[in-house]
Amino acid sequence: MAKIDHLFLDMMRGGGSDLHLLEGQPPKVRQHGELKALNPTILTASAMEAMLSEICTPDQWQRFTARGDMDFAYEIPGQARFRANYFRQFFGLGAIFRVVPSKILTLADLEAPEVLKSFAYLNAGLVLVTGPTGSGKSTTLAGIMDYINETLPRKIMTVEDPVEFVHKSKKCLMIHREVGEDTESFASGLMGAIKSDVNVVLVGEMRDRETVELALTATELGMLVFGTLHTNSAAKTIDRIIDVFPTSQQEQVKSLMANSLKGIVSQQLLRSADGKRRYAAHEILLHTPPLGGVIRTGDSTGIYSYIQMGGRIGMSTMDDCLKRLVKEGKVSSSEAYIKAQDKSKFNI
């Protein structure tokens, strides 16, 4: 067993989601959104180097020492996978590890809105799951992929940095490709998917114009593309996609988005009222015929009104979802207030 595994196991026994290691500090974990010391031992330079170098390959360690940053995945067989980020900082070495459970949680396990299952039955188009770092985007996407895998005969390819949730083929043929190991970039991975007779592709991050452009091209070729962005609302997500392109191309991109965008799920995690878990709050946009016209106008307030009018088919604004969580006693008004877009709707 690697030296660091004891920290991982202690973290998971306490219900932690992230392990934070900084030279000169004790190891800390994030539990239900709060950062706490795991034990009082101060991490020295030699202890950090020994722990971090032990769980990666010599090539990976050499790459990290040369660049000062590295992302990869680590696994304790039968326990969990971890998304790892190594970095150098002012006081020395640092690392953050996020737990990726070995058991993929279903949409039912996640208490996700039932309407998310509808994305599985789309033949083509773009579906985006967005939110800040640590909001559960990957977990939600894994739940959707699992539902497709259980339900429909499809060929699915994921392109991630690193690969997080590992799906075994059920009704689907599952292919996982890791950026930097199996493919050069998200864009090259997407290009490979386009050439590989894939029905569904999951792009870990839509970081640049080339990746976005290829994702839109893939939808035109009949593929269903899922991707993530670090945006906190449907309107800002659409704006972010369009703003990736130069002004001269933005009208064309609006037309492409109007035709290809099938859904946006923007989510945040909130600490429960009893402090024992976290709940996801979702803003959900779904495609109906009027959406194309709203996108072409470029009016952000029009997107918000569009979502409000779609409640009967499963759409929801973030604030409406937060209100429901408060009404059901799942989260406190003060916690909802922090996450709300229109704070005047919440009393604290």
N, C-alpha and C positions, 0 to 999 in steps of 0.2 A: 504494500500500500504506500502510495506517495505521501510525503510529509504533509502536504496541503490537504489531503483527503480528510484528515481529522477535523480541520476547520469546516470543510464542506458539510460533513455529517453532523457536526454540532449546530451549524446554521440551519440545516433542514429539520433537525429535531425541534428546533425552536420556531419553525414556521417562517424562517427568513427567505427573502427572494433574491438578495444581492449580497455578495461579500466584497468589502472594500479593504484593500491593503495599501498602506502608505508607509514608507520607511520613516522610522522615528515615532510612529503611532501604534496603538494596539489595533488588532483586527476588529473591524466593525461590520455589522450586518444591518440590512434594512428589513424591518418587520412591520408589515401593514402600513408602509409608507414612512415610518420613523427610523432614524439611524441610531443604533445602540452598540456599545462595546460588547464584543463576543467574549473576550477575556482580557486580563490586564497586561498581558505580555507585550512589551514594546518590540516592534519589529526592527531588527538591525539590518544593515546593508548586506552582511553575509547571509543572514537568515532569509532575506527576501530573494537574493540571487539563487540560493540553494533551492527554495521552494518553486520559484518561477521557472528556472531552467530545467528542473526535473520533469515537468509535465509537457514539455514541447520538444520537438525534434531538434537536433543540432543545427539544421538549416534554418528552422524558424528562429532559434535563439540568435543565430548570427544575423538574420535579417532584422530582428528587433534591436540588437546592439548597434547596428549600422544606421537604422532609421529613427529609433526612439519611440515608435508606435507599432502595435501589431494587434490584429484581431484573429482569433481562431476559436475552435470548439474543442472542449475537453470532456471526457466521459468517465464516470465511475460505473463500470458495467453493472446493470441490474438496479442501479440507484437513480442516476440522473445524468444529463448532459449539462454543460455550462458554456455559455457564450463568454469568452474571455477577451479582455482588452488590457494589454500591457502598455505602459507609457513611462517616460522619464519626466520628472518634475523637479522643482527647485530644490527640494530636500532629498532627492534620490529617486529610487524606483517606486512605481505604483502599479496597481492592478485592480480591475473590477471584474467580478464574475457574476453573471446572472443565471439563475437556475432555469433549465429547460427540462421539465419533467419527462421521464422516460415514457410514462403513460400520457398519450395525447388526450386532452380533455375534449369531450364532445360539446356541441353547441348546447345540448341539454345540461351537461355538467356546468357549463359556464353561465347558465341562466340567460343565454343570449336571446334577443328578440327572434321570434319564430320566423319573421320575414327574411332573415339572413339565409335561410334554406333556399329561398327562391333564386338566389344567385347561381346555385348549382345547375339549374335547368336552362340557363342562358346558353345559346349556341355560340355567340360571339359577343365581343364588347369589352369595355374597360370597367373594372370595379376597383375602387381605391379604399383602403382602410388607413385612416390617418389619426394622428394624435402626437403628443409629446413623447420623448423618450421615457420608457417605463410605463406606458399606458396600456399595454397588453395587446398591441397590434398583431404581433407574431402569434400570440395565443389564439386570438380570434380567427386569424387566417388559417391556422392549423386546424381549428374546429371546422371551418368551411371545407378545407381540403379533405378532412376525414369524412365529412358527410358525402362529398362527391365520391370518394373512394369506396364508401359503403353502399352507395346507391346506384351509380351509373358506370357503364363500361367506357371509360375515357383513358387517354394517354396524357399524363400530367408530368410536367417538368418544373422543378423549382430551381431558381438561380439565386443563391444567397451568399452572404459574406459575414460570418461563416454559415454552413448548414446548421440549422437549429433542430427543429422537430423532424425526426426521421420516420417516414411513413412506410410501412410494409404494403406491398401491392395486395389489394383485395379484389374488388371488381375492376379497379383501374390498374394500369401499368404505371408505376411511380418511378421517376428518375430525379435524382438530386445531383446538382452540380454546384461546386463551391468556387467562388471567384478567387483567383490566385492559385488554385490547385487544379481544378478541372477545366477552367475557362479563364481567359485573360481579364474580362470585365463583365459587368452586367450587360452592356451592349452586345458584346460578342456572344454571351450566353443566350441572349434573346435572338440573335441572328441564327444561332444553332437551333433554337426551338422552331423558328420559322421554317428551317430546312428539314426538320425531323418529323413531320406529320404529327405534330402535337396538337391536342384539342385544348388543353388548359395549361397556361404557364403562370407561375408565381414569381414575380420579380421582387427580391428582398428590399431594394430601395431604388426609386426612380430619381437618381442623383443629378443627372445632366441631360442636356438637350438631346444628345444622340440616343440615350436610353428611352426617353419619352417619345421621340420620333419613331423609333423602332416598335415601341409598344402600340402606338396608334396604327402603324403599318400592319402589325400582326392582327389587330382587330378587323382591319379591312380585308385581310386574307382569310377571315373566318375563325380566328382563335379567340378564346376567352382569356383575358389577361387580368390577373390580380396584382396590385402593387401597393406600396406604402409611401406615404409622405409625412413629414413632420409639420402638419398644419392642424389647426384646431377647429375648423368648421368647413362645411361644404363649399361655401362661397370663397373662402380663402384658398381652398384646394384648387378650385377651378382657376382662380386668378394666378396661383403659383404655376400651374401647368402652362397657361398662356404666356406668362411673363418670362418663361424660360427661353422663348423665341424672340428674335428681333422684331421690331415694330412692323417691318415690311411683311412678315409672315403671320402676324397675329390674327388677321381676319380669316385666313385659310385654316389656322389651327382651331379657331372657334367653330368653324364649319365641321371640321373633323371631330371635335369634342361633342358637338351637337348630335352627331350621328352615332358616335361610339360609346359615349359615357352611359353606363347602365346603372351605376350606383356609387354612392359614397357613404362610408360609415366612419364618422369622426368620434373618437371615444376618449374618455378620461377615467382614471381610477380614483375612487373616493374611499376614505376610511369609514368603516361602518360606525353606527351610533354607539355600539358597545366596544369598539376598538379591537375586535377580535378577527376581523377580515377586511377585505375591500370589495366594493361593488363597482361595476363598470356602468358608466352613463354614456348613452349613444345619441348622436345626431345622425339621422338616417335620411338620405335622399335616394329616391328611386326614379327610374326613367318612366315617363309617360309622354305622349306626343307634344304637350306644350313645352317640355324642358328645352328642346332645341332652340326655340325662339328666345327663351330667357337667356340661354348661354350666348346667343349671337348678339344680344343687346349689351352684354358685359355689365349688367346692373346687379350688384351684390345684394341689394335689398330685395330685388326680384326673386333671387334664389331663396331667401328667407321666407318670403310670402308663399312661394311655390311649395316649400316644405310644409308650412302651416296648413295649407289647403289639402295636403295629401295624407292627413291623419288616418282616414278611413282605410287606406291601403297599406298602412304600416310606416309611413314617414313620421318623423318626430324631430322637433328642434331640441337642442341640448337643454335649454331651460325647461322645456316641458318634461323631459325625462328626469331632470333633477327634481322638479316638483313632485313627480310620482314617487321617486325614491324617498323624499321627505315625508310625503303623505303615508307611505307604507311603513314608516318608522325605520327604514333601513339606514338612512344617513341623517345627520343633524342638519338643521337649517344653517348653522355657521359653516359647516363643511360644504354644503351646496352653494352658499354665498361666495365662497372663495373661488369656486369653479364656474360660476354663472357668468353669462355674457351680459345680461341685463340685471344688474344687482338690485335694482329697485323692486324686483318681483319677490325678493326674499327678505324676511325679517330676521334680524339677529339681535 
